[in-house]
Amino acid sequence: MFENQPKGLYALALANTGERFGYYTMLAVFALFLRANYGLDAGWAGEIYSDFLMLVYFLPIVGGWLADRFGFGRMVTIGILIMFAGYLLLSVPLGGDTLALVVMLAALVLIGLGTGLFKGNLQVMVGDLYNDPQYASQRDSGFSIFYMAINIGALFAPTAAVKIMEWAQQNLGVSVNDSYHFAFAVACASLILSIAIYYIFRGTFRHVEGGAKKQGAKDEVVELSKEETKQRIVALCLVFAVVIFFWMAFHQNGLSLTYFADEFTAKTSTGIESMAFDVWNLVLIIFIVYAGFSLFQSKTQKAKIISGLVILVAIGLLIWKYNLLSGDVAVSAPIFQQFNPFYVVALTPVSLALFGSLAKKGKEPSAPRKIALGMLVAAIAYCVMAAASFGLPMPQTTVGPDGEQVAVHMADVSPQLLIYTYLILTFAELLLSPMGISFVSKVAPPKYKGLMMGGWFVATAIGNKLVGVGGYLWGNIPLWAVWSVFIALCVVSAIFMFSIMKRLEKVC
């Protein structure tokens, strides 16, 4: 898995991990913050939430266009600085009046612009590391490792958000609404770490910072005909059209699925189930998974012994922590968002091993085929939610002390429903997202790499804009019908993808 990878991969992945940790710490509580701090209903909160996500994923096409002309590294650095300004502005508690709302919206624009300059261009740089024939065969696995690193940051983000808010409320005496700003401040600190990693290890990837005009020699060698360039761009655009609906469904994790966690899921957990809500228990499971693979794949006896010891220690710690359990463990809605990144990190070696085995037999699905399968798996996740939602009441709100709309807790559904739903959605994500990014970096015409990676994010942006549909449906139709909308969109998208499969595989 980690063998024969360029050193620059790990430096870029760690820089991205820091940035993503801050982003997901903010995002874990953002939808709830909008409703609590500004008294917005589910629809308006969903509108702002989805518009912000759209901005974050639309602006990389601008960042890619600029990077193709002025260099990827320069845009990445400028992007971090702009993001920092946005998070800093968001960290200031200004209350819930109109001025505070305007400042918050300005902060979101800065974060979106900074992310647009940073995110896509960093991934183009990762892809360019594999232009070297020495590493070309490792492109898919490299992007899987990169994607896993993103999710290491995301894994700790919900816990960080919840804990820093609790600390501020208990030790500084701030209100719940003001404590949200402490979670946003975490993003500022994480960006400092991100840019430090970037510049400390810059020597390992400096050769891919340039952009088309500076790199010249390496990229200009590959000349495509106008027809082939057109075929590749059309194929990429078709894929972009499909993934719109995946992101629309997948990013309900921060909106309608978080609403479900808040209003329909039990607020406490006991026994072995409660251990899942301690992020350090999840980390121990990750150690067991990776040590297990090392135990069977290591070539030396010493490495096997170390792997075996890691497994025994991790299991021992889990048993010890289980024996310490007593009473109920509080379960907050944002904490459910830790399960998706946990599954990504834990399942990445499983995914790589599975597809590596299929590749050796000549049976590995192509990247477009994996994307289509991912859409079907996402549909299955929402089938689980739909089946479990039959018989549940409609969401309701009440009027708070200041006249704001407050969501009412309607039921105590087992937390396991969302835990399993996130597991299935993660299988879909692993089939679609890292493979899609790898597909873009491989197929994009050399002169339009930044622009085409930006196109991937534009598709993601449109999908994220459509995330707001979940907010508008919430409380207006039965819960099972809300989830059925996403089932239908994923299935139709998968059918379309399979119908154009030959055309897509032709350019791979």
Long-range contacts (C-beta under 8 A, 24 or more apart in sequence): 1-141, 1-145, 1-293, 1-349, 1-352, 1-353, 2-145, 4-134, 4-135, 4-138, 5-135, 5-138, 5-141, 5-142, 5-145, 6-129, 6-130, 6-132, 6-135, 6-142, 6-204, 6-205, 7-204, 7-205, 8-125, 8-126, 8-129, 8-201, 8-204, 8-205, 8-208, 9-126, 9-129, 9-142, 9-145, 9-146, 10-201, 10-204, 11-197, 11-198, 11-201, 11-202, 11-204, 11-205, 12-122, 12-125, 12-126, 12-129, 12-146, 12-198, 12-205, 13-126, 13-145, 13-146, 13-149, 13-150, 14-149, 14-197, 14-201, 15-122, 15-194, 15-195, 15-197, 15-198, 15-201, 16-122, 16-146, 16-149, 16-150, 16-153, 16-194, 17-149, 17-150, 17-152, 17-153, 17-194, 18-153, 18-190, 18-191, 18-193, 18-194, 18-197, 19-80, 19-83, 19-118, 19-119, 19-153, 19-190, 19-191, 19-194, 20-150, 20-151, 20-153, 20-154, 20-157, 21-153, 21-154, 21-156, 21-157, 21-160, 21-186, 21-190, 22-87, 22-153, 22-157, 22-186, 22-187, 22-188, 22-189, 22-190, 22-191, 22-194, 23-111, 23-115, 23-157, 23-187, 24-153, 24-154, 24-157, 24-158, 24-337, 24-341, 25-157, 25-158, 25-160, 25-161, 25-183, 25-184, 25-186, 25-187, 25-190, 26-87, 26-90, 26-161, 26-183, 26-184, 26-186, 26-187, 27-157, 27-254, 27-337, 28-157, 28-158, 28-161, 28-162, 28-183, 28-254, 28-334, 28-337, 29-161, 29-162, 29-165, 29-180, 29-183, 29-334, 30-254, 31-254, 31-255, 31-258, 31-259, 32-258, 32-262, 32-333, 32-334, 33-177, 33-180, 35-404, 35-405, 35-406, 35-407, 36-176, 36-177, 36-180, 37-96, 37-100, 37-177, 37-180, 38-96, 38-100, 38-101, 38-404, 39-96, 39-400, 39-402, 39-403, 39-404, 39-405, 40-405, 41-397, 41-405, 42-259, 42-395, 42-397, 42-407, 42-471, 42-472, 42-474, 42-475, 43-468, 43-471, 43-472, 43-474, 44-471, 45-471, 46-255, 46-256, 46-467, 46-468, 46-470, 46-471, 46-472, 46-474, 47-468, 47-471, 47-472, 48-105, 48-108, 49-254, 49-255, 49-467, 49-468, 49-471, 50-255, 50-464, 50-465, 50-466, 50-467, 50-468, 50-471, 51-465, 51-468, 52-108, 52-111, 52-112, 53-251, 53-254, 53-461, 53-464, 53-465, 53-467, 54-461, 54-462, 54-464, 54-465, 55-108, 55-109, 55-112, 55-113, 55-116, 55-461, 56-111, 56-112, 56-115, 56-116, 56-119, 56-461, 56-464, 57-247, 57-457, 57-458, 57-460, 57-461, 57-463, 57-464, 58-112, 58-116, 58-457, 58-458, 58-461, 58-462, 59-112, 59-113, 59-115, 59-116, 59-117, 59-457, 59-461, 60-115, 60-116, 60-117, 60-119, 60-120, 60-121, 60-453, 60-454, 60-456, 60-457, 60-458, 61-116, 61-120, 61-451, 61-454, 61-455, 61-457, 61-458, 62-116, 62-117, 62-454, 63-116, 63-117, 63-118, 63-119, 63-120, 63-121, 63-450, 63-454, 64-120, 64-121, 64-124, 64-449, 64-450, 64-451, 64-452, 64-453, 64-454, 65-450, 65-451, 65-454, 66-117, 66-450, 67-117, 67-120, 67-121, 67-124, 67-211, 67-450, 68-211, 68-212, 68-447, 68-448, 68-449, 68-450, 68-451, 69-211, 69-212, 69-213, 70-211, 71-209, 71-210, 71-211, 71-214, 72-121, 72-122, 72-124, 72-125, 72-208, 72-209, 72-210, 72-211, 72-450, 73-125, 73-202, 73-206, 73-209, 73-210, 74-209, 75-117, 75-118, 75-121, 76-117, 76-118, 76-121, 76-122, 76-125, 76-198, 77-195, 77-198, 78-114, 78-117, 79-113, 79-114, 79-115, 79-116, 79-117, 79-118, 79-119, 79-121, 80-114, 80-118, 80-191, 80-194, 80-195, 80-198, 81-114, 82-110, 82-113, 82-114, 82-117, 83-110, 83-111, 83-114, 83-115, 83-118, 83-187, 83-191, 84-114, 84-188, 84-191, 84-192, 85-110, 85-114, 86-110, 86-111, 86-112, 86-113, 86-114, 87-111, 87-184, 87-185, 87-187, 87-188, 87-191, 88-185, 88-188, 90-181, 90-184, 90-187, 91-181, 91-182, 91-184, 91-185, 91-187, 91-188, 92-181, 93-174, 93-177, 93-178, 93-181, 96-177, 116-457, 119-457, 120-450, 120-453, 120-454, 120-456, 120-457, 121-450, 121-453, 123-437, 123-441, 123-453, 124-441, 124-449, 124-450, 124-453, 125-205, 125-208, 125-209, 126-441, 127-437, 127-438, 127-440, 127-441, 127-442, 127-449, 127-453, 128-208, 128-215, 128-441, 128-449, 129-205, 129-208, 130-441, 131-218, 139-438, 139-441, 139-442, 140-355, 140-367, 140-434, 140-435, 140-438, 141-352, 141-356, 142-438, 143-434, 143-435, 143-437, 143-438, 143-441, 144-348, 144-351, 144-352, 144-430, 144-434, 145-348, 146-434, 147-344, 147-348, 147-430, 147-433, 147-434, 147-437, 148-344, 148-345, 148-348, 150-341, 150-344, 151-340, 151-341, 151-342, 151-344, 151-345, 152-341, 152-345, 153-190, 153-341, 154-337, 154-338, 154-340, 154-341, 154-344, 155-279, 155-282, 155-283, 155-338, 155-341, 155-342, 155-345, 156-279, 156-338, 157-337, 157-338, 157-341, 158-279, 158-334, 158-335, 158-336, 158-337, 158-338, 159-279, 159-335, 159-338, 160-186, 161-186, 161-334, 162-332, 162-334, 162-335, 211-450, 212-446, 212-447, 212-449, 219-446, 219-447, 219-449, 220-446, 222-446, 224-445, 224-446, 228-445, 229-445, 229-448, 231-506, 231-507, 232-443, 232-444, 232-445, 232-507, 233-445, 233-448, 233-452, 235-443, 235-503, 235-504, 235-506, 235-507, 236-439, 236-440, 236-443, 236-444, 236-452, 236-455, 236-456, 237-455, 238-500, 238-503, 238-504, 239-368, 239-371, 239-436, 239-439, 239-440, 239-459, 239-497, 239-504, 240-455, 240-456, 240-458, 240-459, 241-459, 242-371, 242-372, 242-375, 242-493, 242-496, 242-497, 243-371, 243-432, 243-436, 243-456, 243-459, 243-460, 243-463, 244-459, 244-460, 244-462, 244-463, 244-466, 245-375, 245-463, 245-466, 245-489, 245-490, 245-492, 245-493, 246-374, 246-375, 246-378, 246-428, 246-432, 246-463, 246-490, 246-493, 247-459, 247-460, 247-463, 247-464, 247-467, 248-463, 248-464, 248-466, 248-467, 248-469, 248-486, 248-489, 249-378, 249-382, 249-486, 249-489, 249-490, 250-378, 250-425, 250-428, 250-429, 250-463, 251-463, 251-464, 251-467, 252-467, 252-470, 252-486, 253-336, 253-337, 253-340, 253-422, 253-425, 254-337, 254-467, 255-467, 255-468, 255-470, 255-471, 256-470, 256-471, 256-473, 256-474, 256-482, 257-336, 257-385, 257-418, 257-421, 258-333, 258-334, 258-336, 258-337, 259-395, 259-407, 259-471, 259-474, 260-385, 260-413, 260-418, 260-479, 261-333, 261-334, 261-336, 261-418, 262-333, 262-407, 262-409, 263-395, 263-407, 263-408, 263-409, 263-410, 263-411, 264-392, 264-395, 264-409, 264-410, 264-411, 264-413, 264-479, 265-331, 265-333, 265-336, 265-411, 265-412, 265-413, 265-414, 265-415, 265-417, 265-418, 266-331, 266-412, 266-413, 266-414, 266-415, 267-330, 267-331, 267-332, 267-409, 267-412, 268-328, 268-329, 268-330, 268-331, 269-328, 269-329, 269-331, 269-415, 270-325, 270-327, 270-328, 270-329, 271-325, 272-322, 273-414, 273-415, 273-416, 274-325, 274-328, 274-329, 274-331, 275-318, 275-321, 275-322, 275-325, 276-339, 276-415, 276-419, 277-329, 277-331, 277-335, 277-415, 278-321, 278-329, 279-338, 279-342, 281-318, 281-321, 282-338, 282-342, 282-346, 284-314, 284-317, 284-318, 285-314, 285-318, 285-342, 285-346, 286-342, 286-345, 286-346, 287-311, 287-314, 288-314, 288-315, 289-346, 289-349, 289-350, 290-349, 293-349, 293-353, 331-415, 336-415, 336-418, 336-419, 336-422, 339-418, 339-419, 339-422, 339-423, 339-426, 340-422, 340-425, 340-426, 340-429, 343-422, 343-423, 343-426, 343-427, 344-426, 344-429, 344-430, 347-426, 347-427, 347-430, 348-430, 351-430, 366-504, 366-505, 366-508, 367-435, 367-436, 367-438, 367-439, 367-442, 367-508, 368-439, 368-497, 368-501, 368-504, 368-505, 368-508, 369-501, 369-505, 370-431, 370-432, 370-435, 371-431, 371-432, 371-435, 371-436, 371-439, 371-497, 372-494, 372-497, 372-498, 372-501, 373-431, 373-494, 374-427, 374-428, 374-429, 374-430, 374-431, 374-432, 374-433, 374-435, 375-428, 375-432, 375-490, 375-491, 375-493, 375-494, 375-497, 376-428, 376-490, 376-491, 376-494, 377-424, 377-425, 377-427, 377-428, 377-431, 378-424, 378-425, 378-428, 378-432, 378-486, 378-490, 379-486, 379-487, 379-490, 379-491, 379-494, 380-424, 381-421, 381-424, 381-425, 381-428, 382-421, 382-483, 382-484, 382-486, 382-487, 382-490, 383-483, 383-487, 384-417, 384-420, 384-421, 384-424, 385-417, 385-421, 385-479, 385-483, 386-479, 386-480, 386-483, 386-484, 386-487, 387-480, 388-413, 388-417, 389-478, 389-479, 389-480, 389-482, 389-483, 390-480, 392-479, 392-480, 394-475, 394-478, 394-479, 395-474, 395-475, 395-479, 396-475, 397-475, 439-508, 442-508, 443-507, 443-508
